[in-house]
Amino acid sequence: MKKLMMALAFVGLCTAANAQCDEFATPTTNKYSVATNSFWANWYVQAGIDANIVSSYGYGSLLKKDWHEGRTYGFDLAFGKWFTPGIGTRLKLNWENGAFYHAFRNQDHVWETADPHKGGYAGLYFDTEFNMSNIFCGYNESRVWNLILFPRMGLIRNFGANSYSPVLGAGLESSWKIAKRVSIYADVAYMFATNDFIPYYSQKKKAYRANNIASIDLGITYNIGKTGWSKAVSLEDYEALSAEACAKLAALRAQLKAEQDENARLRAELAKWANHKCPEVPAGNVTTGSTSVFFDLNSAKINSKKDLINLEAVAAAAKNTKATVVVRGSADSKTGSSAYNQKLSEARAQAVADELVSLGVDRAKIQVSGVGGVAEVEPFNLNRRAIVTLK
């Protein structure tokens, strides 16, 4: 009786302390809303010991009898999950084994509970848990103490009588976090069972019905897998991210449009030269005129038919004279590094020289050089060329 009163006083103290949330947690300004977690997150297991008291005076008979006559001790094992910081479920197994009685009390007083010599009794309970600290004070990952309310339903089996009884009840749990995954807990519950729980006492003594059970549990909670909650994205943060993404998309579209316009301009420029032909050079004469072969950005590939026509004319003149063919490659100075432009200009000159050789010009008569990035003509893209001269 005295121990029960102390336990109830403890629960009352915990309830009063819940009103002072700031004393058990960091300032509530640090609390935040959270996103729903995955199914595999925030599972836990619990293991502990308990003391139960059974009274057979019917519903509401909490203090009508000397409660030590129905006192038992046992083990608890539970498995549960938190779906949100405020709501979770727990499946709990409670076993009140008769072997425990001998260590704690005189067997002569045991007559209102299940027969300890036949295994005592076991209960399987389903609890719906409400974390009152998180519901009323907001989730805070730094909080150490939590108060949890749980309604309960379940089933009890009396091993000695081979009987079952449904159970309804409720309780409070206090939990203290001592590590990231480990907490200690203490819970107090009160349950109602039908008189099928101890049927032989109900039949023998018509005045008694075993239907009140009070329990006090102490144990350890261990969190399995991913634990804790991720901060939910606020509407303001979402709108800022959306605006940033839209700005980047607009910039990419503008860049693409600029590249398309430049490509169209280059095509128009090349079209002006589509029907241009270099003048034929009479045999034995040397012309001092020059021919330009143009290239696309970052390319050393001859891909214009009009340039090939011009090279055919130069090749014909070179084969009929003793002139030397000078090929000078260049790149525009507005794009690329100096080193890169030097290599690109040399590659362009070499590509033109290779084409002249394929047209029958002796490679010994061809001088190849690259001058890197230049700004000799406007528009700047016309500097992406190789100039072919006979001398």
Secondary structure, 3 states (H helix, E strand, C coil): CHHHHHHHHHHHHHHHHHCCHHHCCCCHHHCCCECCCCCCCCEEEEEEEEEEEEECECCCCCCCCCHHHHEEEEEEEEEEEECCCCEEEEEEEEEECHHHHHHHCCHHHCCCCCCHHHCCEEEEEEEEEEEHHHHHHCCCCCCCEEEEEEEEEEEEEECCCCEEEEEEEEEEEEEEECCCCEEEEEEEEEEEECCCCCHHHHHHCCCCECCEEEEEEEEEEEEECCCCCCECCCHHHHHHHHHHHHHHHHHHHHHHHHHHHHHHHHHHHHHHCCCCCCCCCCCCCCCCCEEEEECCCCCCCCCCHHHHHHHHHHHHHHHCCCCCEEEEEEEECCCCCHHHHHHHHHHHHHHHHHHHHHCCCCHHHEEEEEEEEECCCCCHHHHCEEEEEEC
